[in-house]
């Protein structure tokens, strides 16, 4: 079930496309064209509106919906026949347009608030399979790419917490053991463990970079497609409506690879391990030529390879965009009427 903030931003954005009165009127009597929103969900939003806990989120989402309704790049002042909220529905397959709303079966909208995360993937799906195919990883990424450093960190943690409490090998950690480790090591690393953790970070950063490099090889076309995937360029155009981490409005139309190639000439896509980041990190950057202005353009980001549910749990690869969206190739500002 989506959290309240997610429900709020996505549904109110959709209501803003349908209703030009006010947020309160739209919540009290939602237009019949707003689909897949249950009575219980509307009650939660109405209660949140009355609490006045989220005035800016309500206002930002509403304004984004209204601007999309009037924009020459969006609905051009036309009232849509249907606005479908995706909600908890998950589309099948791996290549998915990150849409939260679908308007008239045509316009796809991603509502993105206060986040510069592009992907949350398993490390193997990113570094080995380049986001092309996916399947469940069979073991810990840390154990796979840095077994010595991972075992050494675990052994140091075991000695620190009490050697008779846990198995001698990190491979044999039970679910209960992981829960105890998570609780006992929830805060900052104790001094005796810090260097062991830093060694693991450096090893995982280097090994993950190497695996990613090996999977892409030296083919320029593969590296260009990797960039398209990271930037979430899809076969069909879609829109991003939201606000960035500084609460600045984000209203963009996202190019397809076809659109992208008409404007930008690919030059390079490079990786390097960030061994001083404080956690396993891989930096990525791409160089392009803007064929309209003849200027060189760079886009940058990083991947944090980290535990997803506390220490010694499963590992995820979070892909971040470091270049501001407004300066990111392929993201075109929505025109206002």
Order of alpha helices (4+ residues) and beta strands (2+ residues): alpha-alpha-beta-alpha-alpha-beta-beta-beta-beta-alpha-alpha-alpha-alpha-alpha-beta-beta-alpha-beta-beta-beta-beta-beta
